[in-house]
Amino acid sequence: MPENENFSLSQHDLRIYLDFIEWQKQSWYGAPDSENLLPYVSARCTPQEAALLTGVPFSFKTLADLSDLKGIDPETLRRELDGLALKGLVNKQVKDGVPRYSLQDLFTTYRTFGWPGRKDPYSQTVGPPGHRYLAGGALAPWEKVREKGLRVLPIGTAIEDTRSVLPYEEIRQILDQVEYFTVSHCPCRIMNNLDPDSPDCRYPTEVCLHFDKLGRYIVENGLGREISRQETEEILRRSAELGLVHGISNQQEKPDTICNCCRDCCIWFLALKKYGHGASLTPSNFHIAIHQETCIGCGLCAKRCPMEAVQLVDRPEVKGRKTTVRGKDGKPLELTNQTGKVAEVNLDRCIGCGVCAYKCPSRSLGLVRKPSEHPPPKTGRDWFMQFLADTGGVQAFPRSERSSLLPTR
């Protein structure tokens, strides 16, 4: 039980929630142990909902299959499952006119909770324990995972030689393959802002982009809204202006998500800073290059870098040095190094996002390709199998069952 004197459950409800947690341990993600786990689960669903969901498969099943499994008549079960889909606890898809349902894993329920961006009493109840669980146990499985859930998508205008960009690294080529565009709220920021023990994030929340199949599920269940491609590109542009990192589904084919992550709330940066994991998001195939001969030492790059990979170093001899750039009006603009400092990068920390270069006034920073390429997994299934291999989970599931465990995102 949690060490919280204000948290109490009857023995009956406690048994229900513990059974539900045991069932969640059978999912691809499991149920990482923490004193914050039970408070989160009991806030996220009622005892009645937890009892209904225990035993529901993580792979899609028809209403007839689930009716037989749970011993509930189909119409009653349909109403209950549809309501749980609206809460993000169940995934619902309609194929050939037939609805199918699957249980969401605990990692996905954190995402679905935050996507609508609500601040109603239910959200205010779930948010604080959910955020504490994220910061106190929920992210433990990612420590040994080489391919994180999101990969850095470099800001295109920060790349010095765009001829080196591969299709899965270029935003426009990625969006060319998308048919359905949606936006939701950032679950990391929403949970942070609902927790009274955490300062509110200063960045906008409605910046989580989802596409096609996942996007349709989100809109059909009231977890986000449909937008145009033009709106999608505008959200990406504004996010780059603000210094947010583009994080895309870590797969080459049919990525369904582009998050716009901040250093304070994003779970990947949280894992790095809170847990001491070796990486945040999976880095891009680029790193920053700094041309110190034109650097004016303003320090904007160091302030914007989410990894603290850029810093200013003393170069007294450059104080007063003039650098000429082309201004927004197309006319020459002369800038002066007034600090006697220049920027320097720690390449071991650089994730190749381009956030620093995007706003450099003297254009002294740019993304260049790394000497060796690290391609992301080709498909979502390839990523999933790598996750299982890294966590040791692949040994727990027969080969015939592994496809059904693939996250239904």
C-alpha positions as CSV (number, residue, x, y, z in Angstrom):
1,M,0.0,0.0,0.0
2,P,1.2,3.6,-0.6
3,E,2.6,5.5,2.3
4,N,-0.1,8.1,2.0
5,E,-2.4,8.5,5.0
6,N,-5.1,10.1,2.9
7,F,-5.2,7.1,0.5
8,S,-7.3,4.2,1.6
9,L,-9.3,1.4,-0.1
10,S,-11.6,-1.3,1.2
11,Q,-10.1,-4.8,1.2
12,H,-12.6,-5.7,-1.6
13,D,-11.6,-2.8,-3.8
14,L,-7.9,-3.4,-3.1
15,R,-8.2,-7.0,-4.2
16,I,-9.8,-5.9,-7.5
17,Y,-7.1,-3.3,-8.2
18,L,-4.3,-5.7,-7.4
19,D,-5.8,-8.3,-9.7
20,F,-6.1,-5.7,-12.5
21,I,-2.4,-4.7,-11.9
22,E,-1.4,-8.3,-12.2
23,W,-3.3,-8.6,-15.5
24,Q,-1.5,-5.4,-16.7
25,K,1.8,-7.1,-16.1
26,Q,0.9,-9.4,-19.0
27,S,1.0,-6.5,-21.5
28,W,4.0,-5.5,-23.6
29,Y,4.9,-2.8,-21.1
30,G,3.9,-4.4,-17.8
31,A,3.2,-2.6,-14.6
32,P,6.4,-1.1,-13.2
33,D,6.3,-1.3,-9.5
34,S,6.1,1.9,-7.4
35,E,4.3,3.2,-4.3
36,N,2.5,5.5,-6.8
37,L,1.1,2.7,-9.0
38,L,-1.9,1.8,-7.0
39,P,-3.0,5.4,-6.4
40,Y,-2.7,6.1,-10.2
41,V,-4.7,2.9,-11.2
42,S,-7.4,3.5,-8.6
43,A,-7.8,7.1,-9.7
44,R,-7.8,6.2,-13.4
45,C,-10.6,3.6,-13.2
46,T,-13.4,2.6,-10.7
47,P,-13.3,-0.8,-9.0
48,Q,-16.2,-1.8,-11.3
49,E,-14.2,-0.8,-14.4
50,A,-11.1,-2.5,-13.2
51,A,-13.0,-5.7,-12.5
52,L,-14.5,-5.6,-16.0
53,L,-11.2,-4.9,-17.7
54,T,-9.2,-7.6,-15.9
55,G,-8.8,-10.5,-18.3
56,V,-9.8,-8.4,-21.4
57,P,-7.1,-9.2,-24.0
58,F,-4.5,-6.6,-25.2
59,S,-5.2,-7.7,-28.7
60,F,-8.4,-6.8,-30.6
61,K,-11.4,-9.1,-30.0
62,T,-15.0,-8.9,-31.3
63,L,-17.9,-8.0,-29.0
64,A,-19.1,-11.6,-29.3
65,D,-15.7,-13.0,-28.1
66,L,-15.7,-10.6,-25.2
67,S,-19.3,-11.3,-24.3
68,D,-18.4,-15.0,-24.0
69,L,-15.3,-14.2,-22.0
70,K,-16.9,-11.9,-19.5
71,G,-20.4,-13.5,-19.4
72,I,-22.1,-10.2,-20.1
73,D,-24.8,-9.8,-22.8
74,P,-23.3,-8.1,-25.9
75,E,-25.4,-4.9,-25.8
76,T,-24.7,-4.2,-22.1
77,L,-21.0,-4.9,-22.7
78,R,-20.9,-2.7,-25.8
79,R,-22.2,0.3,-23.8
80,E,-19.6,-0.2,-21.1
81,L,-16.7,-0.7,-23.5
82,D,-17.7,2.3,-25.6
83,G,-17.6,4.4,-22.4
84,L,-14.2,3.0,-21.5
85,A,-13.0,3.9,-25.0
86,L,-13.9,7.5,-24.4
87,K,-11.8,7.4,-21.2
88,G,-8.9,6.0,-23.1
89,L,-8.9,2.7,-21.1
90,V,-10.0,0.6,-24.1
91,N,-9.0,0.8,-27.8
92,K,-11.9,0.5,-30.2
93,Q,-11.7,-0.1,-33.9
94,V,-14.5,-0.8,-36.4
95,K,-13.5,-3.2,-39.2
96,D,-16.0,-4.1,-41.9
97,G,-18.7,-2.6,-39.7
98,V,-17.8,-4.9,-36.8
99,P,-16.5,-3.1,-33.6
100,R,-13.4,-4.7,-32.0
101,Y,-11.9,-3.8,-28.6
102,S,-8.6,-4.3,-26.8
103,L,-7.4,-3.3,-23.4
104,Q,-4.9,-0.4,-23.2
105,D,-1.6,-1.0,-21.4
106,L,-0.6,1.3,-18.6
107,F,1.9,3.2,-20.7
108,T,-0.8,4.0,-23.3
109,T,-3.4,5.0,-20.6
110,Y,-1.1,7.8,-19.5
111,R,-1.1,9.1,-23.1
112,T,-4.8,8.7,-23.7
113,F,-5.6,10.5,-20.4
114,G,-3.7,13.6,-21.4
115,W,-4.7,13.9,-25.1
116,P,-8.1,15.6,-24.5
117,G,-6.4,18.3,-22.3
118,R,-9.3,18.3,-19.8
119,K,-9.3,20.0,-16.4
120,D,-12.5,18.5,-15.1
121,P,-12.8,16.9,-11.6
122,Y,-11.9,13.5,-12.9
123,S,-8.8,14.8,-14.6
124,Q,-7.8,16.7,-11.4
125,T,-8.1,13.4,-9.5
126,V,-6.1,11.4,-12.0
127,G,-3.4,14.0,-12.8
128,P,-1.4,14.2,-9.6
129,P,-1.0,10.5,-8.9
130,G,-0.4,9.9,-12.6
131,H,2.4,12.5,-12.7
132,R,3.9,11.1,-9.5
133,Y,3.9,7.6,-11.0
134,L,5.7,8.9,-14.1
135,A,8.3,10.5,-12.0
136,G,8.5,7.6,-9.6
137,G,8.7,4.2,-11.3
138,A,6.6,4.2,-14.5
139,L,9.5,4.8,-16.9
140,A,11.9,2.2,-15.4
141,P,11.5,-0.3,-18.4
142,W,13.1,2.3,-20.8
143,E,16.5,2.2,-19.0
144,K,17.8,-0.7,-21.1
145,V,16.0,0.1,-24.3
146,R,18.2,1.3,-27.2
147,E,15.4,2.5,-29.4
148,K,13.2,4.9,-27.4
149,G,9.6,5.4,-28.2
150,L,10.4,8.6,-30.0
151,R,13.3,9.6,-32.3
152,V,14.5,13.1,-32.8
153,L,13.3,14.6,-36.0
154,P,15.7,17.4,-36.9
155,I,14.4,20.9,-37.8
156,G,14.9,21.0,-41.5
157,T,16.0,24.7,-41.8
158,A,18.8,24.0,-39.3
159,I,20.4,21.4,-41.6
160,E,23.4,22.8,-43.5
161,D,23.4,20.3,-46.4
162,T,19.8,19.1,-47.1
163,R,21.0,16.8,-49.9
164,S,22.1,14.4,-47.1
165,V,18.6,14.1,-45.6
166,L,16.9,10.7,-45.9
167,P,13.1,10.4,-46.5
168,Y,12.4,9.4,-42.9
169,E,14.3,12.5,-41.6
170,E,12.4,15.1,-43.6
171,I,9.2,16.5,-42.3
172,R,7.6,17.3,-45.7
173,Q,8.3,13.9,-47.1
174,I,6.8,12.3,-44.0
175,L,3.7,14.4,-44.2
176,D,3.3,13.6,-47.9
177,Q,2.4,10.1,-46.9
178,V,-0.3,11.1,-44.4
179,E,-4.0,11.2,-45.3
180,Y,-5.5,12.2,-41.9
181,F,-4.1,14.8,-39.6
182,T,-5.0,15.4,-35.9
183,V,-3.8,17.3,-32.9
184,S,-4.1,16.4,-29.2
185,H,-2.7,17.9,-26.0
186,C,0.7,16.8,-24.7
187,P,0.0,14.2,-22.0
188,C,3.4,15.0,-20.3
189,R,2.5,18.7,-20.0
190,I,-1.1,18.0,-19.0
191,M,-0.1,15.7,-16.2
192,N,2.6,18.0,-15.0
193,N,0.2,21.0,-14.9
194,L,-2.5,19.0,-13.0
195,D,0.0,18.2,-10.3
196,P,-0.1,20.9,-7.6
197,D,3.4,19.9,-6.6
198,S,4.9,20.8,-10.0
199,P,5.2,24.3,-11.5
200,D,3.0,24.8,-14.6
201,C,4.8,24.4,-17.9
202,R,5.0,27.7,-19.9
203,Y,4.6,26.0,-23.3
204,P,1.3,25.4,-25.1
205,T,-0.2,21.9,-24.6
206,E,-2.1,21.3,-27.9
207,V,1.0,20.3,-29.9
208,C,0.8,16.5,-30.1
209,L,0.3,15.4,-33.7
210,H,-1.1,12.0,-34.7
211,F,-1.9,10.6,-38.1
212,D,-4.1,8.2,-40.0
213,K,-5.2,5.1,-38.0
214,L,-4.2,6.4,-34.6
215,G,-5.5,9.9,-35.5
216,R,-8.9,8.4,-36.4
217,Y,-9.1,6.5,-33.1
218,I,-8.3,9.7,-31.2
219,V,-10.9,11.8,-33.0
220,E,-13.6,9.1,-32.9
221,N,-13.2,8.9,-29.1
222,G,-13.0,12.6,-28.3
223,L,-9.3,12.5,-27.5
224,G,-8.3,15.1,-30.1
225,R,-9.4,17.0,-33.2
226,E,-8.9,16.7,-36.9
227,I,-6.7,19.4,-38.5
228,S,-5.4,20.2,-42.0
229,R,-1.9,19.6,-43.2
230,Q,-1.4,23.4,-43.2
231,E,-2.3,23.6,-39.5
232,T,0.0,20.7,-38.9
233,E,2.9,22.5,-40.5
234,E,2.1,25.7,-38.5
235,I,2.1,23.8,-35.2
236,L,5.6,22.4,-36.1
237,R,6.8,25.9,-37.1
238,R,5.5,27.5,-33.9
239,S,7.0,24.6,-31.8
240,A,10.4,25.2,-33.4
241,E,10.2,28.9,-32.6
242,L,9.5,28.1,-29.0
243,G,12.4,25.7,-28.8
244,L,10.5,22.4,-28.6
245,V,12.1,19.2,-29.9
246,H,10.3,17.3,-32.7
247,G,10.0,13.7,-31.6
248,I,8.6,11.2,-34.1
249,S,7.5,7.6,-33.8
250,N,10.8,5.6,-33.9
251,Q,10.2,3.8,-37.2
252,Q,10.8,4.5,-40.9
253,E,7.5,3.3,-42.3
254,K,4.1,5.0,-41.4
255,P,5.1,6.9,-38.2
256,D,1.8,8.0,-36.6
257,T,3.1,10.5,-34.0
258,I,5.1,13.7,-33.9
259,C,5.4,15.2,-30.4
260,N,6.8,18.6,-29.6
261,C,8.8,18.0,-26.4
262,C,10.1,20.3,-23.7
263,R,12.9,19.6,-21.4
264,D,10.9,19.9,-18.2
265,C,7.8,17.7,-18.8
266,C,8.7,15.2,-21.5
267,I,9.0,11.7,-20.2
268,W,12.1,11.1,-22.3
269,F,13.9,14.0,-20.7
270,L,12.5,13.0,-17.3
271,A,14.0,9.6,-17.7
272,L,17.4,11.1,-18.4
273,K,17.3,13.7,-15.6
274,K,15.2,11.9,-12.9
275,Y,16.4,8.3,-13.5
276,G,19.8,8.9,-14.9
277,H,19.0,6.9,-18.1
278,G,21.7,7.0,-20.7
279,A,19.6,8.8,-23.3
280,S,16.4,10.9,-23.7
281,L,14.9,10.5,-27.2
282,T,16.8,8.4,-29.7
283,P,19.1,11.0,-31.3
284,S,18.9,11.9,-35.0
285,N,21.7,11.2,-37.5
286,F,22.9,14.8,-37.2
287,H,24.8,16.8,-34.7
288,I,25.4,20.5,-34.3
289,A,28.4,22.2,-35.8
290,I,29.4,25.6,-34.4
291,H,31.3,28.1,-36.6
292,Q,33.1,30.1,-33.9
293,E,34.6,32.5,-36.4
294,T,31.2,34.2,-36.7
295,C,29.7,33.5,-33.3
296,I,28.7,36.7,-31.4
297,G,28.5,35.0,-28.0
298,C,24.9,35.9,-27.3
299,G,24.2,32.7,-25.5
300,L,20.8,32.1,-27.0
301,C,21.9,28.6,-28.2
302,A,22.9,27.6,-24.7
303,K,19.6,28.8,-23.3
304,R,17.6,26.9,-25.9
305,C,19.5,23.6,-25.9
306,P,17.3,21.0,-24.0
307,M,20.3,18.8,-23.4
308,E,22.7,21.5,-22.0
309,A,25.1,20.4,-24.7
310,V,26.0,24.0,-25.7
311,Q,27.9,26.4,-23.5
312,L,29.8,29.6,-23.8
313,V,33.5,29.7,-23.4
314,D,35.8,32.7,-22.9
315,R,37.6,34.0,-26.0
316,P,38.6,37.6,-24.9
317,E,40.2,38.2,-28.3
318,V,36.9,38.1,-30.2
319,K,35.2,40.8,-28.1
320,G,34.1,43.6,-30.4
321,R,34.4,41.4,-33.6
322,K,31.9,42.2,-36.3
323,T,29.8,39.7,-38.2
324,T,27.6,40.6,-41.1
325,V,24.4,38.6,-41.9
326,R,21.4,39.2,-44.1
327,G,18.5,40.6,-42.1
328,K,14.8,39.7,-42.5
329,D,14.4,42.5,-44.9
330,G,17.2,41.1,-47.1
331,K,19.6,43.9,-46.2
332,P,23.0,43.4,-44.6
333,L,22.9,43.5,-40.8
334,E,26.0,43.9,-38.7
335,L,26.3,42.1,-35.4
336,T,28.9,42.6,-32.7
337,N,30.4,40.1,-30.2
338,Q,29.9,42.0,-27.0
339,T,30.7,39.3,-24.5
340,G,34.2,38.0,-25.5
341,K,32.7,34.5,-25.6
342,V,31.8,31.9,-28.2
343,A,29.6,28.8,-28.2
344,E,31.1,25.3,-27.8
345,V,29.3,22.0,-28.1
346,N,29.6,18.7,-26.2
347,L,28.8,16.2,-29.0
348,D,28.3,13.4,-26.5
349,R,25.2,15.2,-25.3
350,C,23.9,16.6,-28.6
351,I,20.8,14.8,-29.8
352,G,20.7,16.6,-33.2
353,C,17.4,18.4,-32.9
354,G,18.5,21.8,-34.3
355,V,16.7,23.8,-31.6
356,C,19.8,25.9,-31.0
357,A,20.6,26.5,-34.7
358,Y,17.0,27.5,-35.6
359,K,17.2,30.9,-33.8
360,C,21.0,31.7,-34.0
361,P,21.1,35.4,-35.0
362,S,24.5,35.1,-36.7
363,R,23.8,31.7,-38.3
364,S,26.9,30.3,-36.7
365,L,25.3,26.9,-35.9
366,G,24.0,24.2,-38.2
367,L,23.2,20.5,-38.2
368,V,25.7,18.3,-40.1
369,R,25.5,14.6,-40.7
370,K,27.2,12.2,-38.4
371,P,30.0,10.1,-39.8
372,S,28.0,6.9,-39.4
373,E,24.2,6.4,-39.8
374,H,22.0,4.8,-37.2
375,P,18.8,3.9,-39.1
376,P,15.6,3.6,-37.0
377,P,13.6,0.3,-37.0
378,K,11.9,-0.1,-40.3
379,T,8.4,-0.8,-39.0
380,G,6.5,-0.5,-35.7
381,R,6.7,-4.2,-35.3
382,D,10.5,-4.1,-35.7
383,W,10.6,-1.5,-33.0
384,F,8.4,-3.6,-30.8
385,M,10.6,-6.7,-31.2
386,Q,13.7,-4.6,-30.3
387,F,11.9,-3.3,-27.2
388,L,11.1,-6.9,-26.1
389,A,14.7,-8.0,-26.8
390,D,16.2,-5.1,-24.8
391,T,13.9,-5.6,-21.8
392,G,14.1,-9.4,-21.9
393,G,10.3,-9.6,-22.5
394,V,10.8,-11.4,-25.7
395,Q,11.5,-14.6,-23.7
396,A,8.2,-14.4,-21.9
397,F,5.9,-14.7,-25.0
398,P,5.7,-17.5,-27.6
399,R,6.6,-16.3,-31.1
400,S,2.9,-17.0,-32.1
401,E,1.7,-14.4,-29.6
402,R,4.1,-11.6,-30.2
403,S,2.3,-9.9,-33.0
404,S,-0.9,-9.6,-30.9
405,L,1.1,-7.8,-28.1
406,L,2.1,-5.0,-30.5
407,P,0.9,-1.7,-28.9
408,T,-2.4,-0.7,-30.5
409,R,-1.4,2.8,-31.0
